Each structure stands twice: as C-alpha cells, then as structure tokens.
Amino acid sequence: MKTEKEKMLSEESYNTHDSELVAERTRAHRLCASYNLSPTDSTIRSTLLSNLLGKVGEDSEIEAPFHCDFGYNISLGSNVFLNFNCIILDCGTVTIGDGVKLGPGVQLYTVGHPIDPTERKRGLEFAHPIVIEENVWIGGGSIVLPGITIGRNAVIGAGSIVTKDIPANVVAAGNPCRVIRQVPH
C-alpha cells in the first residue's frame, strides 16, 4: 500500500493531514522563514536554498520573501530569477527552466482540492506538475494552476490566471490567460 507522500508524488488523491507530509511542510516553512530573515547574506541564502529546493541552477536567485510547501519538488535551472513574494505550492513537481523570470507575487499552484465537499472534508487533495520551459517571463501577480506547461520563450502578462497550457514563443495574458500574439524574433 502506498504512503500518502507516494500518492501525492504519483498524482493520486492523498490526505494532506498525514503526519509525514505535515512534518515535511513544517521543515520547509522553517527553512523559508530563515531564508526570508537573511536577505543580504548570500552564503546563508545559498545554503538554505540548497537545503530547501530539489535543484538550484547556477546564478539563480530568489528575492525574499519566498514561500513553498515542501521545496524538494522544485527544480530551478540556471539564471532563474524569482522576484519578491513568490509562492510555490509544490505538492507536485515544479520544473523551472534556464533563464526564467518570475515577477513579484507570482504564484505556482500544483495542488488542488476536490469539487466533492465530502472528499475535501476528509482532507483529500491532488497535485499535478507545473513545467515552465526555458526563457519564460511571467509578469507580476500571475497565477499558474495545476498541471500547466508554459512553452519556451513565452511571456505571460501581469495579473494573468493560467488555466491551460501555453505554447512556446507567444505572448499570453488575461483571466483566463490566452494567446495574444507571437513573440517577435
């Protein structure tokens, strides 16, 4: 029989109140709090990020404050920049490619809750991965929902709610986010 963590990582419904998951979230929240309290000490910040995240590429930077659920499900490529107040709910994997830029207040949600109120009351959740391919720019205040892939070189306008996959080489914006035009070459 699978543990709740194994269910979470394999995109099955899982119980968020499981003691192992609660302990892992608590650990991540403590590391985030420490990170957010030491915004000018690059050595401490680097150590905290390497202890928190699954992968941190070369020359990647996260401005404090930063918050996540587990951390180990987040993979940052090289030259990634996350501006102030980014939140990543990483119950599922979050893969952020090289050269990605996230504006202030961007939120990435891999987790969702069942429509059925009985299942929600039992503490069930689901998680689907988010993939942000290389050289994407996501404008401030945007929200990316579970299971989304944003293609390379795409630009997401500020304040967008991304509910469906976005192809490569486009500018997209709105609620719901939709393609507006191709990225100029």
C-alpha beads as a LAMMPS data file, in Angstrom:
LAMMPS data file: protein, C-alpha beads

185 atoms
184 bonds

1 atom types
1 bond types

-500.0 500.0 xlo xhi
-500.0 500.0 ylo yhi
-500.0 500.0 zlo zhi

Masses

1 110.0

Atoms # bond

1 1 1 0.000 0.000 0.000
2 1 1 1.294 3.481 -0.907
3 1 1 2.053 6.135 1.662
4 1 1 0.273 9.481 1.381
5 1 1 3.544 11.007 0.155
6 1 1 3.844 8.333 -2.564
7 1 1 0.244 9.059 -3.603
8 1 1 0.978 12.803 -3.702
9 1 1 4.068 12.320 -5.861
10 1 1 2.238 9.994 -8.264
11 1 1 -0.647 12.439 -8.845
12 1 1 -3.218 10.421 -6.871
13 1 1 -5.562 11.828 -4.242
14 1 1 -3.797 11.947 -0.889
15 1 1 -4.512 13.047 2.670
16 1 1 -2.820 16.376 3.362
17 1 1 -3.053 15.798 7.140
18 1 1 -0.704 12.798 7.012
19 1 1 1.968 13.166 9.727
20 1 1 4.897 12.699 7.309
21 1 1 3.584 15.418 4.990
22 1 1 2.861 17.769 7.898
23 1 1 6.423 17.301 9.203
24 1 1 7.931 17.929 5.749
25 1 1 5.834 21.074 5.240
26 1 1 6.868 22.323 8.683
27 1 1 10.540 21.782 7.790
28 1 1 10.127 23.707 4.523
29 1 1 8.266 26.543 6.242
30 1 1 11.074 26.873 8.798
31 1 1 13.708 26.978 6.046
32 1 1 11.672 29.607 4.168
33 1 1 11.366 31.684 7.353
34 1 1 15.137 31.529 7.869
35 1 1 15.723 32.430 4.216
36 1 1 13.342 35.375 4.463
37 1 1 15.152 36.689 7.557
38 1 1 18.599 36.703 5.916
39 1 1 18.051 38.523 2.610
40 1 1 21.508 40.120 2.412
41 1 1 23.786 37.227 3.359
42 1 1 24.372 35.378 0.073
43 1 1 26.268 32.473 1.696
44 1 1 23.480 31.723 4.166
45 1 1 20.824 32.168 1.474
46 1 1 22.632 29.801 -0.878
47 1 1 22.943 27.139 1.824
48 1 1 19.288 27.484 2.812
49 1 1 18.128 27.207 -0.811
50 1 1 20.264 24.129 -1.450
51 1 1 18.785 22.533 1.701
52 1 1 15.252 23.534 0.726
53 1 1 14.940 23.034 -3.033
54 1 1 15.406 19.882 -5.102
55 1 1 17.750 21.662 -7.524
56 1 1 19.157 25.174 -7.784
57 1 1 20.938 26.025 -11.026
58 1 1 23.949 28.275 -11.282
59 1 1 23.348 32.019 -10.871
60 1 1 19.707 31.569 -9.852
61 1 1 18.229 33.995 -7.356
62 1 1 15.085 34.219 -5.250
63 1 1 14.161 37.508 -3.606
64 1 1 12.736 37.275 -0.090
65 1 1 10.089 36.761 0.958
66 1 1 9.615 33.381 -0.686
67 1 1 7.243 30.609 0.394
68 1 1 6.739 26.978 -0.638
69 1 1 5.104 23.814 0.719
70 1 1 7.879 21.222 0.522
71 1 1 10.745 22.665 -1.525
72 1 1 12.168 19.332 -2.645
73 1 1 9.714 19.212 -5.555
74 1 1 11.113 22.469 -7.020
75 1 1 13.846 22.392 -9.659
76 1 1 15.371 25.690 -10.808
77 1 1 17.516 25.870 -13.929
78 1 1 20.416 28.300 -14.352
79 1 1 19.963 32.084 -14.382
80 1 1 16.459 31.906 -12.914
81 1 1 15.081 34.936 -11.075
82 1 1 12.062 34.917 -8.754
83 1 1 11.097 38.379 -7.585
84 1 1 9.622 39.336 -4.188
85 1 1 6.643 37.446 -2.711
86 1 1 6.635 34.388 -4.979
87 1 1 4.696 31.408 -3.675
88 1 1 5.139 27.871 -4.981
89 1 1 2.735 25.233 -3.685
90 1 1 4.905 22.286 -4.696
91 1 1 2.907 19.220 -3.710
92 1 1 3.627 18.155 -7.289
93 1 1 6.862 18.819 -9.134
94 1 1 7.690 22.306 -10.381
95 1 1 10.315 22.453 -13.118
96 1 1 11.575 25.931 -13.954
97 1 1 13.905 26.081 -16.948
98 1 1 17.033 28.135 -17.582
99 1 1 16.598 31.872 -17.880
100 1 1 13.056 32.010 -16.452
101 1 1 11.959 35.265 -14.786
102 1 1 9.008 35.469 -12.385
103 1 1 7.679 38.906 -11.456
104 1 1 6.701 39.884 -7.918
105 1 1 3.827 37.993 -6.385
106 1 1 3.753 35.165 -8.939
107 1 1 2.074 32.052 -7.568
108 1 1 2.512 28.495 -8.863
109 1 1 -0.079 26.007 -7.572
110 1 1 0.477 22.300 -8.254
111 1 1 -2.153 21.407 -5.680
112 1 1 -5.917 21.422 -5.976
113 1 1 -8.893 20.288 -3.968
114 1 1 -11.765 18.012 -4.968
115 1 1 -15.064 19.511 -6.083
116 1 1 -16.884 16.970 -3.863
117 1 1 -17.251 18.568 -0.401
118 1 1 -17.136 15.172 1.330
119 1 1 -13.686 14.472 -0.116
120 1 1 -12.486 17.983 0.816
121 1 1 -13.751 17.490 4.370
122 1 1 -11.654 14.291 4.601
123 1 1 -8.530 16.365 3.803
124 1 1 -8.012 14.968 0.324
125 1 1 -6.020 16.918 -2.268
126 1 1 -4.441 16.216 -5.633
127 1 1 -1.271 17.547 -7.247
128 1 1 -0.238 17.863 -10.878
129 1 1 3.174 19.097 -12.080
130 1 1 3.942 22.515 -13.478
131 1 1 6.608 22.912 -16.165
132 1 1 7.944 26.315 -17.154
133 1 1 10.317 25.873 -20.056
134 1 1 13.445 27.965 -20.652
135 1 1 13.478 31.729 -21.116
136 1 1 9.877 32.322 -19.987
137 1 1 8.882 35.610 -18.366
138 1 1 5.811 35.581 -16.097
139 1 1 4.544 39.038 -15.142
140 1 1 3.829 40.074 -11.561
141 1 1 0.741 38.818 -9.785
142 1 1 0.134 35.942 -12.204
143 1 1 -1.180 32.577 -11.017
144 1 1 -0.374 29.254 -12.697
145 1 1 -2.745 26.371 -11.889
146 1 1 -2.004 22.621 -11.506
147 1 1 -0.847 20.594 -14.500
148 1 1 0.218 23.541 -16.681
149 1 1 3.150 23.682 -19.107
150 1 1 4.339 27.057 -20.374
151 1 1 6.420 26.738 -23.528
152 1 1 9.875 28.225 -24.022
153 1 1 10.253 31.946 -24.691
154 1 1 6.616 32.636 -23.744
155 1 1 5.668 35.862 -21.988
156 1 1 2.736 35.841 -19.561
157 1 1 1.226 39.285 -18.911
158 1 1 0.987 40.593 -15.356
159 1 1 -2.066 39.502 -13.403
160 1 1 -2.856 36.537 -15.663
161 1 1 -4.521 33.345 -14.455
162 1 1 -3.009 30.456 -16.439
163 1 1 -5.630 27.686 -16.642
164 1 1 -4.402 25.892 -19.797
165 1 1 -1.036 25.080 -21.366
166 1 1 0.647 27.982 -23.154
167 1 1 2.653 27.182 -26.312
168 1 1 6.231 28.307 -26.954
169 1 1 7.106 31.689 -28.446
170 1 1 3.880 33.554 -27.621
171 1 1 2.665 36.472 -25.550
172 1 1 -0.362 35.474 -23.461
173 1 1 -2.397 37.361 -20.880
174 1 1 -5.729 37.641 -19.139
175 1 1 -8.154 35.736 -16.950
176 1 1 -8.228 33.119 -18.226
177 1 1 -4.827 33.552 -19.864
178 1 1 -4.958 33.307 -23.658
179 1 1 -2.512 33.777 -26.507
180 1 1 -2.413 37.343 -27.821
181 1 1 0.400 37.142 -30.382
182 1 1 3.694 35.517 -31.304
183 1 1 6.916 36.595 -29.611
184 1 1 8.844 38.870 -32.002
185 1 1 12.076 37.427 -33.351

Bonds

1 1 1 2
2 1 2 3
3 1 3 4
4 1 4 5
5 1 5 6
6 1 6 7
7 1 7 8
8 1 8 9
9 1 9 10
10 1 10 11
11 1 11 12
12 1 12 13
13 1 13 14
14 1 14 15
15 1 15 16
16 1 16 17
17 1 17 18
18 1 18 19
19 1 19 20
20 1 20 21
21 1 21 22
22 1 22 23
23 1 23 24
24 1 24 25
25 1 25 26
26 1 26 27
27 1 27 28
28 1 28 29
29 1 29 30
30 1 30 31
31 1 31 32
32 1 32 33
33 1 33 34
34 1 34 35
35 1 35 36
36 1 36 37
37 1 37 38
38 1 38 39
39 1 39 40
40 1 40 41
41 1 41 42
42 1 42 43
43 1 43 44
44 1 44 45
45 1 45 46
46 1 46 47
47 1 47 48
48 1 48 49
49 1 49 50
50 1 50 51
51 1 51 52
52 1 52 53
53 1 53 54
54 1 54 55
55 1 55 56
56 1 56 57
57 1 57 58
58 1 58 59
59 1 59 60
60 1 60 61
61 1 61 62
62 1 62 63
63 1 63 64
64 1 64 65
65 1 65 66
66 1 66 67
67 1 67 68
68 1 68 69
69 1 69 70
70 1 70 71
71 1 71 72
72 1 72 73
73 1 73 74
74 1 74 75
75 1 75 76
76 1 76 77
77 1 77 78
78 1 78 79
79 1 79 80
80 1 80 81
81 1 81 82
82 1 82 83
83 1 83 84
84 1 84 85
85 1 85 86
86 1 86 87
87 1 87 88
88 1 88 89
89 1 89 90
90 1 90 91
91 1 91 92
92 1 92 93
93 1 93 94
94 1 94 95
95 1 95 96
96 1 96 97
97 1 97 98
98 1 98 99
99 1 99 100
100 1 100 101
101 1 101 102
102 1 102 103
103 1 103 104
104 1 104 105
105 1 105 106
106 1 106 107
107 1 107 108
108 1 108 109
109 1 109 110
110 1 110 111
111 1 111 112
112 1 112 113
113 1 113 114
114 1 114 115
115 1 115 116
116 1 116 117
117 1 117 118
118 1 118 119
119 1 119 120
120 1 120 121
121 1 121 122
122 1 122 123
123 1 123 124
124 1 124 125
125 1 125 126
126 1 126 127
127 1 127 128
128 1 128 129
129 1 129 130
130 1 130 131
131 1 131 132
132 1 132 133
133 1 133 134
134 1 134 135
135 1 135 136
136 1 136 137
137 1 137 138
138 1 138 139
139 1 139 140
140 1 140 141
141 1 141 142
142 1 142 143
143 1 143 144
144 1 144 145
145 1 145 146
146 1 146 147
147 1 147 148
148 1 148 149
149 1 149 150
150 1 150 151
151 1 151 152
152 1 152 153
153 1 153 154
154 1 154 155
155 1 155 156
156 1 156 157
157 1 157 158
158 1 158 159
159 1 159 160
160 1 160 161
161 1 161 162
162 1 162 163
163 1 163 164
164 1 164 165
165 1 165 166
166 1 166 167
167 1 167 168
168 1 168 169
169 1 169 170
170 1 170 171
171 1 171 172
172 1 172 173
173 1 173 174
174 1 174 175
175 1 175 176
176 1 176 177
177 1 177 178
178 1 178 179
179 1 179 180
180 1 180 181
181 1 181 182
182 1 182 183
183 1 183 184
184 1 184 185
